[in-house]
């Protein structure tokens, strides 16, 4: 497989994942994704931002989230996010520390 075809297939897979999470499984909360898989929709938008920034395209966290969510993040939260239990919040602290926060050496 040539590089261009690989890139196009990877991009299609990303678009399918985004559509699945944003259209078919809005019931799955970000905190549940993070607690179970170590990433969530916000991580995907951050990776999008980081890829843009690495290519010299200036993009803020809010801009990347709006591109990923298809709307301002606060609107999506109001529309789709539910309150997390204290247990889920405690699990999230661990998952975030292990998967997002850079290790301090």
Chimera marker file (.cmm) of the C-alpha trace (Angstrom):
<marker_set name="trace">
<marker id="1" x="0.000" y="0.000" z="0.000" r="1" g="1" b="0" radius="0.5"/>
<marker id="2" x="1.384" y="3.408" z="-0.890" r="1" g="1" b="0" radius="0.5"/>
<marker id="3" x="1.586" y="6.223" z="1.684" r="1" g="1" b="0" radius="0.5"/>
<marker id="4" x="-1.209" y="8.325" z="0.169" r="1" g="1" b="0" radius="0.5"/>
<marker id="5" x="-3.642" y="5.408" z="0.189" r="1" g="1" b="0" radius="0.5"/>
<marker id="6" x="-2.692" y="4.583" z="3.806" r="1" g="1" b="0" radius="0.5"/>
<marker id="7" x="-3.272" y="8.225" z="4.820" r="1" g="1" b="0" radius="0.5"/>
<marker id="8" x="-6.665" y="8.261" z="3.101" r="1" g="1" b="0" radius="0.5"/>
<marker id="9" x="-7.708" y="5.015" z="4.791" r="1" g="1" b="0" radius="0.5"/>
<marker id="10" x="-6.560" y="6.300" z="8.197" r="1" g="1" b="0" radius="0.5"/>
<marker id="11" x="-8.494" y="9.532" z="7.636" r="1" g="1" b="0" radius="0.5"/>
<marker id="12" x="-11.610" y="7.560" z="6.672" r="1" g="1" b="0" radius="0.5"/>
<marker id="13" x="-11.280" y="5.444" z="9.828" r="1" g="1" b="0" radius="0.5"/>
<marker id="14" x="-10.982" y="8.626" z="11.945" r="1" g="1" b="0" radius="0.5"/>
<marker id="15" x="-14.090" y="10.081" z="10.292" r="1" g="1" b="0" radius="0.5"/>
<marker id="16" x="-15.980" y="6.825" z="10.947" r="1" g="1" b="0" radius="0.5"/>
<marker id="17" x="-14.931" y="6.845" z="14.617" r="1" g="1" b="0" radius="0.5"/>
<marker id="18" x="-15.985" y="10.485" z="14.963" r="1" g="1" b="0" radius="0.5"/>
<marker id="19" x="-19.357" y="9.826" z="13.320" r="1" g="1" b="0" radius="0.5"/>
<marker id="20" x="-19.915" y="6.771" z="15.502" r="1" g="1" b="0" radius="0.5"/>
<marker id="21" x="-19.225" y="8.719" z="18.708" r="1" g="1" b="0" radius="0.5"/>
<marker id="22" x="-21.038" y="11.897" z="17.652" r="1" g="1" b="0" radius="0.5"/>
<marker id="23" x="-24.073" y="10.468" z="15.860" r="1" g="1" b="0" radius="0.5"/>
<marker id="24" x="-24.669" y="6.857" z="16.856" r="1" g="1" b="0" radius="0.5"/>
<marker id="25" x="-23.409" y="6.766" z="20.452" r="1" g="1" b="0" radius="0.5"/>
<marker id="26" x="-24.055" y="10.166" z="21.965" r="1" g="1" b="0" radius="0.5"/>
<marker id="27" x="-25.276" y="8.221" z="25.003" r="1" g="1" b="0" radius="0.5"/>
<marker id="28" x="-21.710" y="7.157" z="25.763" r="1" g="1" b="0" radius="0.5"/>
<marker id="29" x="-20.305" y="9.818" z="28.037" r="1" g="1" b="0" radius="0.5"/>
<marker id="30" x="-16.759" y="11.170" z="27.701" r="1" g="1" b="0" radius="0.5"/>
<marker id="31" x="-16.033" y="10.161" z="31.286" r="1" g="1" b="0" radius="0.5"/>
<marker id="32" x="-17.025" y="6.567" z="30.503" r="1" g="1" b="0" radius="0.5"/>
<marker id="33" x="-14.776" y="6.519" z="27.436" r="1" g="1" b="0" radius="0.5"/>
<marker id="34" x="-11.873" y="7.917" z="29.424" r="1" g="1" b="0" radius="0.5"/>
<marker id="35" x="-12.381" y="5.565" z="32.345" r="1" g="1" b="0" radius="0.5"/>
<marker id="36" x="-12.615" y="2.474" z="30.139" r="1" g="1" b="0" radius="0.5"/>
<marker id="37" x="-10.391" y="3.284" z="27.156" r="1" g="1" b="0" radius="0.5"/>
<marker id="38" x="-8.044" y="6.020" z="28.351" r="1" g="1" b="0" radius="0.5"/>
<marker id="39" x="-9.271" y="8.522" z="25.752" r="1" g="1" b="0" radius="0.5"/>
<marker id="40" x="-12.453" y="10.421" z="24.914" r="1" g="1" b="0" radius="0.5"/>
<marker id="41" x="-13.869" y="12.854" z="22.373" r="1" g="1" b="0" radius="0.5"/>
<marker id="42" x="-11.829" y="15.670" z="23.930" r="1" g="1" b="0" radius="0.5"/>
<marker id="43" x="-8.659" y="13.632" z="23.425" r="1" g="1" b="0" radius="0.5"/>
<marker id="44" x="-9.555" y="13.152" z="19.775" r="1" g="1" b="0" radius="0.5"/>
<marker id="45" x="-10.063" y="16.899" z="19.359" r="1" g="1" b="0" radius="0.5"/>
<marker id="46" x="-6.748" y="17.539" z="21.155" r="1" g="1" b="0" radius="0.5"/>
<marker id="47" x="-4.929" y="15.112" z="18.859" r="1" g="1" b="0" radius="0.5"/>
<marker id="48" x="-6.505" y="16.936" z="15.905" r="1" g="1" b="0" radius="0.5"/>
<marker id="49" x="-5.236" y="20.251" z="17.305" r="1" g="1" b="0" radius="0.5"/>
<marker id="50" x="-1.765" y="18.838" z="17.934" r="1" g="1" b="0" radius="0.5"/>
<marker id="51" x="-1.574" y="17.472" z="14.375" r="1" g="1" b="0" radius="0.5"/>
<marker id="52" x="-2.592" y="20.858" z="12.978" r="1" g="1" b="0" radius="0.5"/>
<marker id="53" x="-0.108" y="22.709" z="15.188" r="1" g="1" b="0" radius="0.5"/>
<marker id="54" x="2.672" y="20.299" z="14.186" r="1" g="1" b="0" radius="0.5"/>
<marker id="55" x="2.042" y="21.288" z="10.576" r="1" g="1" b="0" radius="0.5"/>
<marker id="56" x="2.237" y="25.011" z="11.364" r="1" g="1" b="0" radius="0.5"/>
<marker id="57" x="-1.528" y="25.536" z="11.456" r="1" g="1" b="0" radius="0.5"/>
<marker id="58" x="-2.455" y="27.583" z="14.497" r="1" g="1" b="0" radius="0.5"/>
<marker id="59" x="-5.484" y="26.119" z="16.225" r="1" g="1" b="0" radius="0.5"/>
<marker id="60" x="-6.695" y="26.611" z="19.767" r="1" g="1" b="0" radius="0.5"/>
<marker id="61" x="-8.237" y="23.936" z="21.963" r="1" g="1" b="0" radius="0.5"/>
<marker id="62" x="-11.648" y="25.578" z="21.540" r="1" g="1" b="0" radius="0.5"/>
<marker id="63" x="-11.294" y="25.731" z="17.747" r="1" g="1" b="0" radius="0.5"/>
<marker id="64" x="-10.327" y="22.063" z="17.584" r="1" g="1" b="0" radius="0.5"/>
<marker id="65" x="-13.231" y="21.075" z="19.813" r="1" g="1" b="0" radius="0.5"/>
<marker id="66" x="-15.682" y="23.017" z="17.669" r="1" g="1" b="0" radius="0.5"/>
<marker id="67" x="-14.362" y="21.281" z="14.547" r="1" g="1" b="0" radius="0.5"/>
<marker id="68" x="-14.568" y="17.858" z="16.213" r="1" g="1" b="0" radius="0.5"/>
<marker id="69" x="-17.948" y="18.342" z="17.910" r="1" g="1" b="0" radius="0.5"/>
<marker id="70" x="-19.464" y="20.262" z="15.007" r="1" g="1" b="0" radius="0.5"/>
<marker id="71" x="-20.611" y="22.945" z="17.428" r="1" g="1" b="0" radius="0.5"/>
<marker id="72" x="-19.205" y="24.895" z="20.376" r="1" g="1" b="0" radius="0.5"/>
<marker id="73" x="-18.194" y="22.448" z="23.102" r="1" g="1" b="0" radius="0.5"/>
<marker id="74" x="-20.442" y="24.099" z="25.694" r="1" g="1" b="0" radius="0.5"/>
<marker id="75" x="-23.438" y="23.535" z="23.404" r="1" g="1" b="0" radius="0.5"/>
<marker id="76" x="-22.562" y="19.848" z="23.027" r="1" g="1" b="0" radius="0.5"/>
<marker id="77" x="-22.129" y="19.466" z="26.789" r="1" g="1" b="0" radius="0.5"/>
<marker id="78" x="-25.530" y="21.053" z="27.440" r="1" g="1" b="0" radius="0.5"/>
<marker id="79" x="-27.125" y="18.834" z="24.811" r="1" g="1" b="0" radius="0.5"/>
<marker id="80" x="-25.433" y="15.484" z="25.509" r="1" g="1" b="0" radius="0.5"/>
<marker id="81" x="-23.462" y="15.353" z="28.735" r="1" g="1" b="0" radius="0.5"/>
<marker id="82" x="-24.932" y="14.111" z="32.000" r="1" g="1" b="0" radius="0.5"/>
<marker id="83" x="-23.691" y="14.561" z="35.542" r="1" g="1" b="0" radius="0.5"/>
<marker id="84" x="-21.087" y="11.985" z="36.564" r="1" g="1" b="0" radius="0.5"/>
<marker id="85" x="-21.263" y="10.168" z="39.867" r="1" g="1" b="0" radius="0.5"/>
<marker id="86" x="-18.549" y="10.766" z="42.460" r="1" g="1" b="0" radius="0.5"/>
<marker id="87" x="-17.255" y="7.238" z="41.740" r="1" g="1" b="0" radius="0.5"/>
<marker id="88" x="-16.903" y="7.951" z="38.018" r="1" g="1" b="0" radius="0.5"/>
<marker id="89" x="-15.205" y="11.261" z="38.792" r="1" g="1" b="0" radius="0.5"/>
<marker id="90" x="-12.683" y="9.490" z="41.033" r="1" g="1" b="0" radius="0.5"/>
<marker id="91" x="-12.009" y="6.898" z="38.307" r="1" g="1" b="0" radius="0.5"/>
<marker id="92" x="-11.588" y="9.756" z="35.838" r="1" g="1" b="0" radius="0.5"/>
<marker id="93" x="-8.902" y="11.404" z="37.971" r="1" g="1" b="0" radius="0.5"/>
<marker id="94" x="-6.855" y="8.204" z="37.763" r="1" g="1" b="0" radius="0.5"/>
<marker id="95" x="-7.509" y="7.658" z="34.036" r="1" g="1" b="0" radius="0.5"/>
<marker id="96" x="-6.659" y="11.270" z="33.207" r="1" g="1" b="0" radius="0.5"/>
<marker id="97" x="-3.449" y="11.137" z="35.214" r="1" g="1" b="0" radius="0.5"/>
<marker id="98" x="-2.412" y="7.861" z="33.574" r="1" g="1" b="0" radius="0.5"/>
<marker id="99" x="-3.384" y="8.729" z="29.994" r="1" g="1" b="0" radius="0.5"/>
<marker id="100" x="-3.270" y="12.506" z="29.522" r="1" g="1" b="0" radius="0.5"/>
<marker id="101" x="-1.030" y="14.124" z="32.099" r="1" g="1" b="0" radius="0.5"/>
<marker id="102" x="2.628" y="13.980" z="31.113" r="1" g="1" b="0" radius="0.5"/>
<marker id="103" x="4.725" y="11.926" z="33.538" r="1" g="1" b="0" radius="0.5"/>
<marker id="104" x="6.940" y="14.030" z="35.760" r="1" g="1" b="0" radius="0.5"/>
<marker id="105" x="10.485" y="12.648" z="35.692" r="1" g="1" b="0" radius="0.5"/>
<link id1="1" id2="2" r="1" g="1" b="0" radius="0.2"/>
<link id1="2" id2="3" r="1" g="1" b="0" radius="0.2"/>
<link id1="3" id2="4" r="1" g="1" b="0" radius="0.2"/>
<link id1="4" id2="5" r="1" g="1" b="0" radius="0.2"/>
<link id1="5" id2="6" r="1" g="1" b="0" radius="0.2"/>
<link id1="6" id2="7" r="1" g="1" b="0" radius="0.2"/>
<link id1="7" id2="8" r="1" g="1" b="0" radius="0.2"/>
<link id1="8" id2="9" r="1" g="1" b="0" radius="0.2"/>
<link id1="9" id2="10" r="1" g="1" b="0" radius="0.2"/>
<link id1="10" id2="11" r="1" g="1" b="0" radius="0.2"/>
<link id1="11" id2="12" r="1" g="1" b="0" radius="0.2"/>
<link id1="12" id2="13" r="1" g="1" b="0" radius="0.2"/>
<link id1="13" id2="14" r="1" g="1" b="0" radius="0.2"/>
<link id1="14" id2="15" r="1" g="1" b="0" radius="0.2"/>
<link id1="15" id2="16" r="1" g="1" b="0" radius="0.2"/>
<link id1="16" id2="17" r="1" g="1" b="0" radius="0.2"/>
<link id1="17" id2="18" r="1" g="1" b="0" radius="0.2"/>
<link id1="18" id2="19" r="1" g="1" b="0" radius="0.2"/>
<link id1="19" id2="20" r="1" g="1" b="0" radius="0.2"/>
<link id1="20" id2="21" r="1" g="1" b="0" radius="0.2"/>
<link id1="21" id2="22" r="1" g="1" b="0" radius="0.2"/>
<link id1="22" id2="23" r="1" g="1" b="0" radius="0.2"/>
<link id1="23" id2="24" r="1" g="1" b="0" radius="0.2"/>
<link id1="24" id2="25" r="1" g="1" b="0" radius="0.2"/>
<link id1="25" id2="26" r="1" g="1" b="0" radius="0.2"/>
<link id1="26" id2="27" r="1" g="1" b="0" radius="0.2"/>
<link id1="27" id2="28" r="1" g="1" b="0" radius="0.2"/>
<link id1="28" id2="29" r="1" g="1" b="0" radius="0.2"/>
<link id1="29" id2="30" r="1" g="1" b="0" radius="0.2"/>
<link id1="30" id2="31" r="1" g="1" b="0" radius="0.2"/>
<link id1="31" id2="32" r="1" g="1" b="0" radius="0.2"/>
<link id1="32" id2="33" r="1" g="1" b="0" radius="0.2"/>
<link id1="33" id2="34" r="1" g="1" b="0" radius="0.2"/>
<link id1="34" id2="35" r="1" g="1" b="0" radius="0.2"/>
<link id1="35" id2="36" r="1" g="1" b="0" radius="0.2"/>
<link id1="36" id2="37" r="1" g="1" b="0" radius="0.2"/>
<link id1="37" id2="38" r="1" g="1" b="0" radius="0.2"/>
<link id1="38" id2="39" r="1" g="1" b="0" radius="0.2"/>
<link id1="39" id2="40" r="1" g="1" b="0" radius="0.2"/>
<link id1="40" id2="41" r="1" g="1" b="0" radius="0.2"/>
<link id1="41" id2="42" r="1" g="1" b="0" radius="0.2"/>
<link id1="42" id2="43" r="1" g="1" b="0" radius="0.2"/>
<link id1="43" id2="44" r="1" g="1" b="0" radius="0.2"/>
<link id1="44" id2="45" r="1" g="1" b="0" radius="0.2"/>
<link id1="45" id2="46" r="1" g="1" b="0" radius="0.2"/>
<link id1="46" id2="47" r="1" g="1" b="0" radius="0.2"/>
<link id1="47" id2="48" r="1" g="1" b="0" radius="0.2"/>
<link id1="48" id2="49" r="1" g="1" b="0" radius="0.2"/>
<link id1="49" id2="50" r="1" g="1" b="0" radius="0.2"/>
<link id1="50" id2="51" r="1" g="1" b="0" radius="0.2"/>
<link id1="51" id2="52" r="1" g="1" b="0" radius="0.2"/>
<link id1="52" id2="53" r="1" g="1" b="0" radius="0.2"/>
<link id1="53" id2="54" r="1" g="1" b="0" radius="0.2"/>
<link id1="54" id2="55" r="1" g="1" b="0" radius="0.2"/>
<link id1="55" id2="56" r="1" g="1" b="0" radius="0.2"/>
<link id1="56" id2="57" r="1" g="1" b="0" radius="0.2"/>
<link id1="57" id2="58" r="1" g="1" b="0" radius="0.2"/>
<link id1="58" id2="59" r="1" g="1" b="0" radius="0.2"/>
<link id1="59" id2="60" r="1" g="1" b="0" radius="0.2"/>
<link id1="60" id2="61" r="1" g="1" b="0" radius="0.2"/>
<link id1="61" id2="62" r="1" g="1" b="0" radius="0.2"/>
<link id1="62" id2="63" r="1" g="1" b="0" radius="0.2"/>
<link id1="63" id2="64" r="1" g="1" b="0" radius="0.2"/>
<link id1="64" id2="65" r="1" g="1" b="0" radius="0.2"/>
<link id1="65" id2="66" r="1" g="1" b="0" radius="0.2"/>
<link id1="66" id2="67" r="1" g="1" b="0" radius="0.2"/>
<link id1="67" id2="68" r="1" g="1" b="0" radius="0.2"/>
<link id1="68" id2="69" r="1" g="1" b="0" radius="0.2"/>
<link id1="69" id2="70" r="1" g="1" b="0" radius="0.2"/>
<link id1="70" id2="71" r="1" g="1" b="0" radius="0.2"/>
<link id1="71" id2="72" r="1" g="1" b="0" radius="0.2"/>
<link id1="72" id2="73" r="1" g="1" b="0" radius="0.2"/>
<link id1="73" id2="74" r="1" g="1" b="0" radius="0.2"/>
<link id1="74" id2="75" r="1" g="1" b="0" radius="0.2"/>
<link id1="75" id2="76" r="1" g="1" b="0" radius="0.2"/>
<link id1="76" id2="77" r="1" g="1" b="0" radius="0.2"/>
<link id1="77" id2="78" r="1" g="1" b="0" radius="0.2"/>
<link id1="78" id2="79" r="1" g="1" b="0" radius="0.2"/>
<link id1="79" id2="80" r="1" g="1" b="0" radius="0.2"/>
<link id1="80" id2="81" r="1" g="1" b="0" radius="0.2"/>
<link id1="81" id2="82" r="1" g="1" b="0" radius="0.2"/>
<link id1="82" id2="83" r="1" g="1" b="0" radius="0.2"/>
<link id1="83" id2="84" r="1" g="1" b="0" radius="0.2"/>
<link id1="84" id2="85" r="1" g="1" b="0" radius="0.2"/>
<link id1="85" id2="86" r="1" g="1" b="0" radius="0.2"/>
<link id1="86" id2="87" r="1" g="1" b="0" radius="0.2"/>
<link id1="87" id2="88" r="1" g="1" b="0" radius="0.2"/>
<link id1="88" id2="89" r="1" g="1" b="0" radius="0.2"/>
<link id1="89" id2="90" r="1" g="1" b="0" radius="0.2"/>
<link id1="90" id2="91" r="1" g="1" b="0" radius="0.2"/>
<link id1="91" id2="92" r="1" g="1" b="0" radius="0.2"/>
<link id1="92" id2="93" r="1" g="1" b="0" radius="0.2"/>
<link id1="93" id2="94" r="1" g="1" b="0" radius="0.2"/>
<link id1="94" id2="95" r="1" g="1" b="0" radius="0.2"/>
<link id1="95" id2="96" r="1" g="1" b="0" radius="0.2"/>
<link id1="96" id2="97" r="1" g="1" b="0" radius="0.2"/>
<link id1="97" id2="98" r="1" g="1" b="0" radius="0.2"/>
<link id1="98" id2="99" r="1" g="1" b="0" radius="0.2"/>
<link id1="99" id2="100" r="1" g="1" b="0" radius="0.2"/>
<link id1="100" id2="101" r="1" g="1" b="0" radius="0.2"/>
<link id1="101" id2="102" r="1" g="1" b="0" radius="0.2"/>
<link id1="102" id2="103" r="1" g="1" b="0" radius="0.2"/>
<link id1="103" id2="104" r="1" g="1" b="0" radius="0.2"/>
<link id1="104" id2="105" r="1" g="1" b="0" radius="0.2"/>
</marker_set>
